[in-house]
Amino acid sequence: MTSKQAEAVSAETPAATRGTQAAVSHPGIAFTLAVIGYFMIAVDMTIVSVAMTPISRGLHLSAASLSWITTAFTLTYAGAMMLGGRVVDLFGRRSSFVLGISLFTVASLAAALAPNAAVLIAARAAQGVGAAITTPCTLALILDLFPEGPRRQRAMGTFQAVIGSGAGFGLILGGLLTDALGWRWLFLVNVPVGVTILVLTPRFLPRPTREQAAGPRRFDMAGATTVTLALALLIYTLSETAHRGWLSTPTLGGIAASLALFVAFGWNEHRSPDPLLPLRIPRNPVVHTANLRAALVSGAFLCALVLVALDNEQALGQSPTRAGLSLLPAAVMILPMGRIGPKLVARFGVRRMAIAAPAVMAAGLLWFATTPSTSFVGSRLGPDILIGCGATVANLANMLSATSSAKPTERGVVSALQYTAQQTGSSALLAAFTAIAAAHTTHLLSGHSGIGHTAALHQGFQQAFFAAGIGGLVAVLLALPRRHFAR
């Protein structure tokens, strides 16, 4: 994000509003620090996707160990998200931000220096915990810095652009760094960024407001434990479906156990005098439908990023750099949409954008699924643009809808709930779409179609893109009822 964008976001923002907004003399700088911190995490979500082969060769990893480089981060990130949100509300935005960025930076250095698979996997897990604290803290900081209205919409638009472009640029940067400097630089690049943020944070990030400081101080350990275990088990089970199958005993048992833990979490929250997640929040139809739409959009968008890169690399034989660069149009289009999106929301309303934006994204995915050409201009450029534009505005509309009525003392947990939905949806749907691609490829190769391996792979990925497009259309349907939006 440029300094001009930060200045535009903060130009008309008051320093404080009677104890509920953060008193800060440089809101633009505070906003920039928060956004850069999350951008570092967003990049890290996908940066290793195009470097699996070099990492495997460098550390002599088995296929099972290699998959854990991604799984370890996803498990702790999604599993600890609700816990991270409550930490933010209990201990303050600035302290939590320092804690999250510190843990993420140290873990990145450990990953870069990892001598074996065990250290790398442990470091990736620690990165996930740091990210789980930083992510809800970032959104809570933005809600504190900017009051309800156009200023907040502009800030959220820029933030959503950073979220979307971070995942895309992660694939691009991963390919460039791997080819030029080696895979260890995928993690080492985080260290100077993290240190710079930590040096500037005490001066520019706001202190807790009176309302935040007076909030509840008890920590719901039972709730934190059950929901963390439930989410981690669910994400792990879904990540293993590609190897075990959806109807295998481990898969069904893992899903059943995670559901039992979710029931235990709900029972605990109902009884707790100071719950980790007050049940009135997820029961609110505005909140839970916004989170469901966010899960669908995030899963479809991640499919576009990861599976397109895999299609380019595996089916088309491209290098990591070229495979990542093919996603450049989607990543680039996200940035201007971060500025245009808030204007569209202001003019047409959150609901209309929650309908139109995922429809545009779905059109891009269905374009991918129905175009046989493998050339960049013929089958990549147009869909990339539609997906990048649609996903950015859809995520903005969903985030504004979910956080529209959040209390200052609950902004951390409300933010965590939105991101938990995004991460869980992304993991579940990516697992499902990957399974669809693998199943269709196997079907083509095992039959008498006479199709080659490369063409079978490509058509398998096209089936996954079609399923992702249907997911985007389901998000459109969920946005149609007016009762799903705050009045």
C-alpha positions, 0 to 999 in steps of 0.5 A: 500500500502506498503512502498516498493511499494511507493519506487518503484513508486517514485524511478526514479521520478524527483523532478520537470520538469520546473513548470509543475510537482510538486516540492516535496522532498518525492514523495513516501510519498506524493503518499502514503498519497494521496492513503491512503486518497482515500483508506479510502473513497473506503472502506467507499463506501461498508463498511455499506453494510453488516451491514444494519440489525444491524444499523436498530436495533440499531437506530430503522430505517424504511426500507425507512430510512435505504436505505438513509444511502447508498443513502445520501452518493451516492447522494452527492459523485456523485453529487458534484464530478464535483464541487470538481474537479473544486475546486481542479483546482482553489484552489490547490491540497494540500488545497483541499486535506486538506479540503476534508479529514477534512470534511470526518473525521469530518463527520465520527465521527458524524456518529459514534456518531449519536443518531438517523437516521437524524444525521446519514444520514446527516453525510453520506451526509457530508462524500460524499461531503468530498469524492467528493473533495478528489477523483479528488484531489488524481488523480490530485496529482498523475498526478502532481507527476509523468510525462507521461510514465512508472513511471506514469503508475506504480503509476496509477496501484498501485492507481487502485489496491487501488480503487478496493481492497478498495471496496472489503476490505470494505465489509470484514472489515464491516463484521468483525467490525460489528460482533466484535465491533458493527456498530459504528466502521464502521465510527469510524475507519476513524477518526485516519486515517484521523487525521494522514493524516492531520498532515502529509499533510502540510509537504509532499504534494507539493505546487502549481506549477507556472502553477497551480497558474497562472490558472483561478480563477473564479468559475462557480457557475451556472455550478456547481449548475446545474450539481450538481443538475442534477447528484444528481437527476439522482442518487436519481431517479435510487436508487429508481427504486427498490421501484418505478419501471423503468416505474413509473411516479416518475422515468420517471419524475426524469430522464426527469428533470435530463436530462433537468438540463444537457441540462441547464448545457451544455448551460451554459458551452457553454456561460461561459468564464471560464466554470466548464467543458470546452465542448471540454473535453467531446466532445473528443472521447478518453475521452468520450469513456474511461468514458463510458467504466469506467462506464460499468466496475465499474457497473459490478464490483460493482455488483460482490461485492455487489450482491455476498455479498447479495447472500451469506447473504440472499440466503445462510444464511451466517453471515456478516463476512462470507459473506464479507470474501467470496470476499477475493480472488477478493480483494487480487488479485487486489493488485498484479494486481496493479503491474502487470497491468502497465507492461501489459500496457507497453508491449501490449498498453492501447488499447489491455488491454482495450479490454482484461481486461473487457473480463476477468472480464465478463468471471468471471461474466458469470461464477457466472451466470452459475454455480449452485453450492453454494460452495466456491471453486466450484462457488466463487473462480475462478470467484472472481479471474477473476473479480478482475484481469480483473476489476483492469487492465480495470480501469487502461487502462480507466484512462490512456486513459481518462487523457492522454492529460489533461492539468495541470490546468484541471487535477482536472476536467478531473479526476472528469469527470472520477469518475463521470462516474464511480459513475453514472455508478455504481449507474445506473447499480447496480439499474438495476442489482438489479431490474433484480434479484428481478424481476426474483426471484418474477417470480420464486416464483409467478409461479408454478416452485415449487422452494423454496425461498432461491433457487429463491433468488440465481437464481435471483442473477445469472440473475443479474450476467449474465447482468453484464457480458454482460455489461463487453462485451459491454465495450470490444466492445467500446474499439475495434475502434482505434480512441477511443485511443490517438495516 
